[in-house]
Amino acid sequence: MKKFIATAATFIFIYPIFIRYFPLPLDRILQIFGLVLLLFNTPDLKKLISNRGFVSFLRITFILFLLALIPIFMKTGQLDFYFLKTVFDTYLNFFSAYFLFFAIRQYGGNEKPLVNLLRLIAISAVIQALVSSIFFINSGLFDIYSSILREDTNEKLFRRLTTLNKRFIGIGSQFFSGVIKYGFAFFSVLILPYISEIKWVKNRLLYGLVVSIIIVGGLLTGRTFFVALILGLVMIMILNSRSITKLISLNIKVLFATIVFLPFIYYVALITIDTSRVETITNYVFELFINLSEEGELSTTSTDATLSMYKFPESTRTWLLGDGQMLNDDNSYYMRTDVGYIRLIFYFGLPSTIIFAFILLRYQAILSRMAHSRPLKVYFFFLSVWILLLNFKGLTFDTQYFVVLLLFMTLSNPKKNETFKLRER
């Protein structure tokens, strides 16, 4: 039962939904539970507020909160609180992260809480991919699922249901946000062999199957996942840079398993989905490479649309201070652009946008200082790079990952300002 609660809590933390007739989204319910638990667990509360990394994280997030607040005071007319609420959610996520820590600590096992967290992030992504594939094959089941969701908070999902014929739409995970989450899961599963002795991780065939499922889930959710694949390959090369022989021997079985399972997954798709739809899916996922071979251009409809959204301010005031707006009255994107950095420039100007990127790097630096393990430092670095790169496409400020990693590292420490030392290979 404890294992189920820990797994369910991790899944809800990553993939929250707002169920019809529920007063709050599921992630808010986790936050309430976590707040109550933390208030009654004073040793953990004291450990958090006395940790320098934790306090530093809160402080720099507050700086970003103030930067997001300034344009609201300067703006006349209808106020836009979208980004301000997004930043404030960073603080609220600490409570749901604590509930997650509490559940995983209760479950225990032979591994450290942080290792169990990364394991459950990977498992949650596998569950998501399997559920998404079921919805993908049988759209009627997806209709049943979507019928329990609050319509007013899932408008974008309902407007784009036609894409279900060629891409994954899962539980609380779809389109660009879904790719972000698969990316974090991908980096998490790649780092596990370097920090743990989990049985299914040591079994290269089973591990290869898990990696393959996450890759398929990521690619069928969005082509941006190809960026995660490239980053993941670079991360593995860096982790094994001290020994070329080790790089080859350690990952050859995983590569073999992945090569074996990806065609197997493709064969399963062939017997469960009609041929014309398989062709549509293949053309969608590999459109970039198809266009390169046929037209000699690295382009897709998505990249062309993104490039068309690179619109820049025409006034000096907007460049410096922004317009204090991210959404139009009809909830469409301000200036009709979805590009993360461009939206931030229009919201609070270029100087604040640069500070925003710097703060993301500071999050990574705080986590790295707390880690005595080289693999973890590399892992944190690539999480930060992943978010920074994604902002060239869409607004990405998924701080719940930094929050939960920070909280787990802080509360897993036997000492106040240090983290446990993980085994390096």
Phi, psi and omega in degrees: 000319180296322179295319179296317180297317179297318180293315180297319180297319179296316181297315180293323179300319183275322186237067182284149176226161178249103184279140176303138179077354174275142181288335184221156172297158184296327179292328177292325177295320175299321180297320179295313178300316181295321178298314180298314180298318182292321180295330180267000179239076186298326177301317178293320180297317179295322180295323179292308187286347177262359181272127184295321178296319179297313180296319179297320178299315179297322184292313182287332174292324178294325176299315178295324177298318178295319178298324179286338181277328184304312181298333180291320178292330183275344187274143173254154181088207183293131183273149181242108183259009187304304184288326178300316178293325178297317179291318181296329178299338177302318179291317181294330181294340177297327181289316177292326177296324178291321176300320178297316178298316180300315181295317181289325177294323177295321179292319174067240187095186183276350184263159175292155180305320181295320178295317177297325178298310180297323177297316182288331174297316179294316180297320179299321178294323177295315178300316179299316180296319180293317177296318180297322179293325177295314176299322182296318181282320182238093183295338178297323178292325176294324177299320178296316179298312183295337181289343180266359182271152174291124184292322186291340179256002181230032183300316182297321179297313183293331180286341187240027181293340180295340180285354180297342181285348182222357180214161182282137168229114185253204179274113179062024183207116178201156174055224188296317180296327178293321178297318178304313184290322175296325178298314178297320178296322181296313178295324181293318180288330178291329184276341186303318181299340184269350186229001187215169175238031180298137188300312183289340175284323179289334176279104190296327179292314179294320178297319178297324177296316179299314179300318181297317181297318179294320179297313180298316179300318180294315182292323180281349174273322178188142182293343178300341180298340176302329177295319178297321178299316180294314179297320180297320178297316179296320180299316179296320180295321179292318180297331182250018185294339182283345181210110178296321179298318180294321178302317182287311186291324184288329188248358183294323179290322178295317179298317179298314181297319180295318179297324180289315188280329180298314174296326178297316178297322177296319179296318177300320178297322181296323183272350180250344181234144181294155188300319182296325180287323177300320178296319178298318180296314181298316179297326180290309185294317186256025181302322181301314184282328176295315178295325179294318182285327184269323185243352180073021181232136174275088183209153172221168176298326181291315180293323178297319179294320179295316180298326179291344181269000177281081178250140185241154180300151179256348181247149179296322180300317180293320178301321185272319188240346181079178179253359179067030184216136176240332181236147173278175181300331181268015180069011173279165183289136177299135183062016177056037177234137180254359182291128187304305183295325179293319178299321180292320178299315178293334181280305182224023170088166182293316180303316180291328177295321177296319177296322177304313179295322179296321180296321176299321177292326178293322175305313180296321181295321178298314179296319182296322179296330182278345184264132175260009182248127179301315178304321179293320178300317178295319178301311179298321180299315183286333172297317180294316178299320179303312180292317180299318179291321182296334179290349172283349178249303180220162181296121183230112177218054184277070186285352180300332178289315176297320181297310184291324178293318179297314181296317180295319180292323180292312184279347177273352184287133172289339178242162190298316187241022179231163175246159179293152181266120179273154182288130175261146176260000000 
